C-alpha cells in the first residue's frame, strides 16, 4: 500500500485571495494574500498553508525548515508509541486430562508470552463426553492463573464456556520502570 504524502503549500504556492493568518508575534485574522506575504517578509519567515479545507484557508507564519523538522519529530514519536503499544494474542490449548509435563511445558510458554508483553488466551478443549468434567478444566485454568500471577493477570475472573472450550484470557502485569541515577 503506497503512502500518501501531503505537501504543504508554501509562500507563492498559496493561490487563495484571502487567508486566515495565524502564528507567533502577529495579529491573527483574515488578510489578503499580499498583506500576508508582506508580513511574512518583514518577519523573515514563510507562509505555510495548514488547512486548505476551511474558508478562508488557514495559513501559519513560521520558519518552514523548522516546521518540517518538528513535523518529522512528531511523526517519529507517534510511530514509536504505536510500536510500543502493539500486543498480540497467543493461544495455549489444554485438554482436561493434560499430563504434568505437558502442563509445565505450556505454562512455561505462557510465562514467556506474558513477559514479552503479549496477551494469552488459555483454553481447555473438551472432546466428546469430556465436557462432563468441567471442574477439571476450571482447576487447570485456576492453577495456571495462580502460577502466572507474578507476570500476568486474568482479564475476567470467571471462565467462559464457548461450545467445547473453557476460556481464560490473561494480560501482562505492568512493569515498574526503575530510574537509574
C-alpha atoms as a printed R data frame, in Angstrom:
    type eleno elety resid chain resno       x       y      z
1   ATOM     1    CA   UNK     A     1   0.000   0.000  0.000
2   ATOM     2    CA   UNK     A     2   1.555   3.282 -1.102
3   ATOM     3    CA   UNK     A     3   1.760   6.066  1.454
4   ATOM     4    CA   UNK     A     4   0.206   9.359  0.555
5   ATOM     5    CA   UNK     A     5   2.425  12.339  1.214
6   ATOM     6    CA   UNK     A     6   0.680  15.661  1.520
7   ATOM     7    CA   UNK     A     7   2.941  18.521  0.580
8   ATOM     8    CA   UNK     A     8   2.059  21.801  2.199
9   ATOM     9    CA   UNK     A     9   1.716  24.865  0.044
10  ATOM    10    CA   UNK     A    10   4.400  27.408  0.885
11  ATOM    11    CA   UNK     A    11   4.698  31.148  0.102
12  ATOM    12    CA   UNK     A    12   3.937  31.670 -3.630
13  ATOM    13    CA   UNK     A    13   2.239  28.272 -3.977
14  ATOM    14    CA   UNK     A    14  -0.745  29.531 -1.979
15  ATOM    15    CA   UNK     A    15  -3.397  30.619 -4.508
16  ATOM    16    CA   UNK     A    16  -6.272  31.822 -2.289
17  ATOM    17    CA   UNK     A    17  -7.120  35.538 -2.430
18  ATOM    18    CA   UNK     A    18  -7.954  35.728  1.293
19  ATOM    19    CA   UNK     A    19  -6.444  33.679  4.106
20  ATOM    20    CA   UNK     A    20  -6.754  33.362  7.894
21  ATOM    21    CA   UNK     A    21  -3.299  34.157  9.247
22  ATOM    22    CA   UNK     A    22  -2.016  32.606 12.488
23  ATOM    23    CA   UNK     A    23   1.392  32.462 14.144
24  ATOM    24    CA   UNK     A    24   3.601  33.917 16.840
25  ATOM    25    CA   UNK     A    25   4.146  37.711 17.123
26  ATOM    26    CA   UNK     A    26   1.359  38.557 14.656
27  ATOM    27    CA   UNK     A    27  -2.269  39.610 14.901
28  ATOM    28    CA   UNK     A    28  -4.470  36.667 13.986
29  ATOM    29    CA   UNK     A    29  -7.121  37.488 11.427
30  ATOM    30    CA   UNK     A    30  -8.268  37.377  7.808
31  ATOM    31    CA   UNK     A    31  -5.819  39.045  5.401
32  ATOM    32    CA   UNK     A    32  -5.371  39.264  1.668
33  ATOM    33    CA   UNK     A    33  -2.576  37.046  0.386
34  ATOM    34    CA   UNK     A    34  -0.430  40.075 -0.496
35  ATOM    35    CA   UNK     A    35  -0.714  41.518  3.032
36  ATOM    36    CA   UNK     A    36   0.213  38.130  4.490
37  ATOM    37    CA   UNK     A    37   3.284  37.842  2.242
38  ATOM    38    CA   UNK     A    38   4.378  41.337  3.314
39  ATOM    39    CA   UNK     A    39   4.009  40.420  6.998
40  ATOM    40    CA   UNK     A    40   5.986  37.175  6.479
41  ATOM    41    CA   UNK     A    41   8.765  39.009  4.596
42  ATOM    42    CA   UNK     A    42   9.068  41.616  7.364
43  ATOM    43    CA   UNK     A    43   9.492  38.846  9.951
44  ATOM    44    CA   UNK     A    44  11.860  36.918  7.645
45  ATOM    45    CA   UNK     A    45   9.571  33.852  7.834
46  ATOM    46    CA   UNK     A    46   7.488  31.722  5.461
47  ATOM    47    CA   UNK     A    47   3.758  31.253  4.883
48  ATOM    48    CA   UNK     A    48   2.665  27.621  5.245
49  ATOM    49    CA   UNK     A    49  -0.879  26.509  4.447
50  ATOM    50    CA   UNK     A    50  -2.047  24.455  7.438
51  ATOM    51    CA   UNK     A    51  -5.671  23.751  6.468
52  ATOM    52    CA   UNK     A    52  -6.947  24.273  2.947
53  ATOM    53    CA   UNK     A    53 -10.388  22.758  3.629
54  ATOM    54    CA   UNK     A    54 -11.685  25.786  5.547
55  ATOM    55    CA   UNK     A    55 -12.900  29.002  4.037
56  ATOM    56    CA   UNK     A    56 -10.673  31.038  4.067
57  ATOM    57    CA   UNK     A    57  -7.698  28.635  4.250
58  ATOM    58    CA   UNK     A    58  -5.591  28.748  7.437
59  ATOM    59    CA   UNK     A    59  -2.003  29.850  6.858
60  ATOM    60    CA   UNK     A    60   0.717  29.983  9.506
61  ATOM    61    CA   UNK     A    61   3.681  32.349  9.592
62  ATOM    62    CA   UNK     A    62   6.627  30.136 10.526
63  ATOM    63    CA   UNK     A    63  10.194  29.179  9.569
64  ATOM    64    CA   UNK     A    64   9.467  26.408  7.042
65  ATOM    65    CA   UNK     A    65  12.592  24.329  7.735
66  ATOM    66    CA   UNK     A    66  11.908  24.374 11.474
67  ATOM    67    CA   UNK     A    67   8.259  23.485 10.801
68  ATOM    68    CA   UNK     A    68   9.233  20.471  8.660
69  ATOM    69    CA   UNK     A    69  11.678  19.292 11.332
70  ATOM    70    CA   UNK     A    70   9.047  19.426 14.101
71  ATOM    71    CA   UNK     A    71   6.575  17.542 11.858
72  ATOM    72    CA   UNK     A    72   9.158  14.768 11.346
73  ATOM    73    CA   UNK     A    73   9.863  14.562 15.084
74  ATOM    74    CA   UNK     A    74   6.128  14.316 15.887
75  ATOM    75    CA   UNK     A    75   5.629  11.590 13.267
76  ATOM    76    CA   UNK     A    76   8.592   9.638 14.648
77  ATOM    77    CA   UNK     A    77   7.211   9.913 18.209
78  ATOM    78    CA   UNK     A    78   3.784   8.655 17.092
79  ATOM    79    CA   UNK     A    79   5.360   5.726 15.267
80  ATOM    80    CA   UNK     A    80   7.414   4.845 18.344
81  ATOM    81    CA   UNK     A    81   4.355   4.931 20.621
82  ATOM    82    CA   UNK     A    82   2.432   2.812 18.136
83  ATOM    83    CA   UNK     A    83   5.151   0.132 18.154
84  ATOM    84    CA   UNK     A    84   5.289   0.118 21.963
85  ATOM    85    CA   UNK     A    85   1.562  -0.456 22.307
86  ATOM    86    CA   UNK     A    86   1.417  -3.405 19.913
87  ATOM    87    CA   UNK     A    87   0.208  -6.568 21.618
88  ATOM    88    CA   UNK     A    88  -0.521  -9.870 20.007
89  ATOM    89    CA   UNK     A    89  -2.777 -12.637 21.262
90  ATOM    90    CA   UNK     A    90  -1.122 -16.001 21.877
91  ATOM    91    CA   UNK     A    91  -3.206 -19.119 22.400
92  ATOM    92    CA   UNK     A    92  -2.397 -22.082 24.637
93  ATOM    93    CA   UNK     A    93  -4.565 -25.206 24.430
94  ATOM    94    CA   UNK     A    94  -5.008 -27.761 27.181
95  ATOM    95    CA   UNK     A    95  -7.065 -30.916 27.447
96  ATOM    96    CA   UNK     A    96  -8.905 -31.684 30.691
97  ATOM    97    CA   UNK     A    97  -6.509 -34.607 31.327
98  ATOM    98    CA   UNK     A    98  -3.258 -32.825 30.425
99  ATOM    99    CA   UNK     A    99  -0.136 -34.542 31.841
100 ATOM   100    CA   UNK     A   100   2.101 -32.751 34.327
101 ATOM   101    CA   UNK     A   101   4.998 -32.467 31.864
102 ATOM   102    CA   UNK     A   102   2.770 -31.061 29.095
103 ATOM   103    CA   UNK     A   103   1.189 -28.631 31.556
104 ATOM   104    CA   UNK     A   104   4.615 -27.359 32.702
105 ATOM   105    CA   UNK     A   105   5.783 -27.016 29.099
106 ATOM   106    CA   UNK     A   106   2.741 -24.943 28.126
107 ATOM   107    CA   UNK     A   107   2.829 -22.883 31.332
108 ATOM   108    CA   UNK     A   108   6.474 -22.017 30.586
109 ATOM   109    CA   UNK     A   109   5.468 -20.777 27.131
110 ATOM   110    CA   UNK     A   110   2.586 -18.760 28.583
111 ATOM   111    CA   UNK     A   111   5.025 -17.148 31.047
112 ATOM   112    CA   UNK     A   112   7.370 -16.213 28.189
113 ATOM   113    CA   UNK     A   113   4.491 -14.699 26.195
114 ATOM   114    CA   UNK     A   114   3.333 -12.600 29.170
115 ATOM   115    CA   UNK     A   115   6.888 -11.424 29.914
116 ATOM   116    CA   UNK     A   116   7.132 -10.370 26.268
117 ATOM   117    CA   UNK     A   117   4.008  -8.209 26.719
118 ATOM   118    CA   UNK     A   118   1.580 -10.396 24.751
119 ATOM   119    CA   UNK     A   119  -1.961 -11.345 25.740
120 ATOM   120    CA   UNK     A   120  -2.507 -15.052 26.406
121 ATOM   121    CA   UNK     A   121  -5.714 -16.941 25.690
122 ATOM   122    CA   UNK     A   122  -5.563 -20.220 27.601
123 ATOM   123    CA   UNK     A   123  -8.331 -22.712 26.971
124 ATOM   124    CA   UNK     A   124  -9.295 -26.248 27.808
125 ATOM   125    CA   UNK     A   125 -10.748 -28.123 24.842
126 ATOM   126    CA   UNK     A   126 -13.257 -30.847 25.687
127 ATOM   127    CA   UNK     A   127 -13.734 -33.729 23.244
128 ATOM   128    CA   UNK     A   128 -16.872 -35.855 23.228
129 ATOM   129    CA   UNK     A   129 -18.029 -36.760 26.738
130 ATOM   130    CA   UNK     A   130 -15.133 -34.912 28.414
131 ATOM   131    CA   UNK     A   131 -17.498 -31.923 28.685
132 ATOM   132    CA   UNK     A   132 -18.863 -33.662 31.815
133 ATOM   133    CA   UNK     A   133 -15.553 -32.888 33.589
134 ATOM   134    CA   UNK     A   134 -15.827 -29.081 33.576
135 ATOM   135    CA   UNK     A   135 -14.389 -28.973 37.103
136 ATOM   136    CA   UNK     A   136 -11.076 -30.396 35.854
137 ATOM   137    CA   UNK     A   137 -10.884 -27.613 33.276
138 ATOM   138    CA   UNK     A   138 -11.610 -24.964 35.907
139 ATOM   139    CA   UNK     A   139  -8.959 -26.424 38.216
140 ATOM   140    CA   UNK     A   140  -6.415 -26.440 35.389
141 ATOM   141    CA   UNK     A   141  -7.080 -22.814 34.421
142 ATOM   142    CA   UNK     A   142  -7.137 -21.684 38.058
143 ATOM   143    CA   UNK     A   143  -3.778 -23.377 38.646
144 ATOM   144    CA   UNK     A   144  -2.349 -21.683 35.558
145 ATOM   145    CA   UNK     A   145  -3.592 -18.268 36.723
146 ATOM   146    CA   UNK     A   146  -2.048 -18.821 40.174
147 ATOM   147    CA   UNK     A   147   1.314 -19.897 38.757
148 ATOM   148    CA   UNK     A   148   1.460 -16.937 36.373
149 ATOM   149    CA   UNK     A   149   0.153 -14.364 38.873
150 ATOM   150    CA   UNK     A   150   3.593 -12.706 39.126
151 ATOM   151    CA   UNK     A   151   3.675 -11.899 35.374
152 ATOM   152    CA   UNK     A   152   0.020 -11.916 34.313
153 ATOM   153    CA   UNK     A   153  -3.489 -11.141 35.475
154 ATOM   154    CA   UNK     A   154  -6.721 -12.789 34.336
155 ATOM   155    CA   UNK     A   155  -8.854 -10.280 32.423
156 ATOM   156    CA   UNK     A   156 -12.048 -11.796 33.850
157 ATOM   157    CA   UNK     A   157 -12.332 -13.877 36.993
158 ATOM   158    CA   UNK     A   158 -14.914 -16.289 35.592
159 ATOM   159    CA   UNK     A   159 -14.218 -18.887 32.925
160 ATOM   160    CA   UNK     A   160 -16.301 -18.660 29.765
161 ATOM   161    CA   UNK     A   161 -17.557 -21.862 28.207
162 ATOM   162    CA   UNK     A   162 -17.899 -21.368 24.455
163 ATOM   163    CA   UNK     A   163 -19.016 -24.565 22.801
164 ATOM   164    CA   UNK     A   164 -16.435 -27.174 23.802
165 ATOM   165    CA   UNK     A   165 -13.876 -24.651 25.051
166 ATOM   166    CA   UNK     A   166 -13.413 -23.206 28.533
167 ATOM   167    CA   UNK     A   167 -11.526 -19.937 28.051
168 ATOM   168    CA   UNK     A   168  -9.414 -17.694 30.289
169 ATOM   169    CA   UNK     A   169  -7.625 -14.582 28.993
170 ATOM   170    CA   UNK     A   170  -4.503 -13.261 30.709
171 ATOM   171    CA   UNK     A   171  -2.921  -9.852 30.306
172 ATOM   172    CA   UNK     A   172   0.649  -8.974 31.279
173 ATOM   173    CA   UNK     A   173   1.257  -7.091 34.524
174 ATOM   174    CA   UNK     A   174   2.563  -3.565 34.118
175 ATOM   175    CA   UNK     A   175   6.304  -3.420 34.563
176 ATOM   176    CA   UNK     A   176   7.686  -0.972 37.101
177 ATOM   177    CA   UNK     A   177  10.361   1.007 35.308
178 ATOM   178    CA   UNK     A   178  13.191   1.849 37.676
179 ATOM   179    CA   UNK     A   179  15.078   5.049 37.120
180 ATOM   180    CA   UNK     A   180  18.857   4.832 37.120
181 ATOM   181    CA   UNK     A   181  20.829   7.558 38.810
